[in-house]
C-alpha cells in the first residue's frame, strides 16, 4: 500500500464565471433555449465563442456571448 500524504496543486480558475452564469440564465428566464427545461441544476451558461479563444476584456464574461443550455446539449458528443 502506498503511504498517505498531501500534495500541493496549482489550480486555474475562471474569474467572473459565476456572474456570467447568473446573467445568462436570467436572460433566458432560467430555461434552456433549445428544450425549455427549467431545472437550474441541469442548466449551463454556455459560451458561443469558446472561452479559450475569447478576448478577456470583451468576450469571456459578456453575457451576449452566452446561451442557456441544458447540460445534455452543452457538451459535444465524442466517439469512443
Phi, psi and omega per residue, in radians:
X1 nan 2.375 3.090
X2 -1.229 2.646 3.111
X3 -1.306 2.417 3.106
X4 -1.306 2.767 3.118
X5 3.140 -2.958 -3.134
X6 -2.069 2.682 3.097
X7 -2.361 2.335 3.087
X8 -1.540 2.300 -3.138
X9 -2.249 2.566 3.044
X10 -1.763 2.287 -3.085
X11 -2.140 2.303 3.070
X12 -1.560 2.261 -3.103
X13 -2.145 2.430 3.110
X14 -1.390 1.971 -3.139
X15 -1.414 2.326 3.114
X16 1.574 -0.037 -3.085
X17 -1.159 -0.597 -3.132
X18 -1.138 -0.712 3.101
X19 -1.193 -0.735 3.091
X20 -0.968 -0.845 -3.138
X21 -1.055 -0.837 -3.095
X22 -1.043 -0.788 -3.105
X23 -1.228 -0.746 3.141
X24 -1.102 -0.855 3.141
X25 -1.067 -0.699 3.105
X26 -1.113 -0.696 3.132
X27 -1.077 -0.518 3.140
X28 -1.760 0.302 3.129
X29 0.934 0.650 3.102
X30 0.959 0.698 3.082
X31 -2.319 2.453 3.051
X32 -1.054 2.308 -3.094
X33 -1.270 -0.168 3.106
X34 -1.765 -0.872 -2.995
X35 -1.826 -0.321 -3.090
X36 1.446 0.041 3.097
X37 -0.983 2.353 -3.092
X38 -2.106 0.398 3.082
X39 -1.513 1.898 -3.031
X40 -1.062 -0.417 3.104
X41 -1.227 -0.366 -3.138
X42 -1.753 -0.096 -3.066
X43 -1.589 2.531 -3.114
X44 -2.275 2.401 2.990
X45 -1.527 1.745 -3.045
X46 -1.650 2.406 3.096
X47 -1.382 2.396 3.055
X48 -1.285 -0.965 3.005
X49 -1.620 2.115 -3.030
X50 -0.935 2.528 3.124
X51 -0.908 -0.728 -3.036
X52 -1.115 -0.409 -3.133
X53 -2.053 0.134 3.136
X54 -1.493 2.638 3.080
X55 -1.327 2.283 -3.083
X56 -1.092 -0.648 -3.055
X57 -1.358 -0.544 -2.987
X58 -2.146 -0.273 -3.008
X59 -2.157 -0.630 -2.987
X60 -1.033 -0.724 -3.120
X61 -1.954 0.184 3.126
X62 -1.357 2.059 -3.116
X63 -1.073 -0.323 3.077
X64 -1.249 -0.199 3.062
X65 -1.720 0.452 -3.082
X66 -2.358 2.678 3.026
X67 -2.244 2.545 3.030
X68 -1.601 1.974 -3.123
X69 -2.188 2.723 2.980
X70 -1.420 2.769 -2.997
X71 -1.096 -0.421 3.101
X72 -1.243 -0.504 -3.131
X73 -1.645 -0.208 -3.123
X74 -1.419 -0.612 -3.056
X75 -1.567 2.291 3.085
X76 -1.221 2.583 3.069
X77 -1.290 2.494 3.097
X78 -2.109 2.502 3.102
X79 -1.476 2.411 3.115
X80 -1.565 nan nan
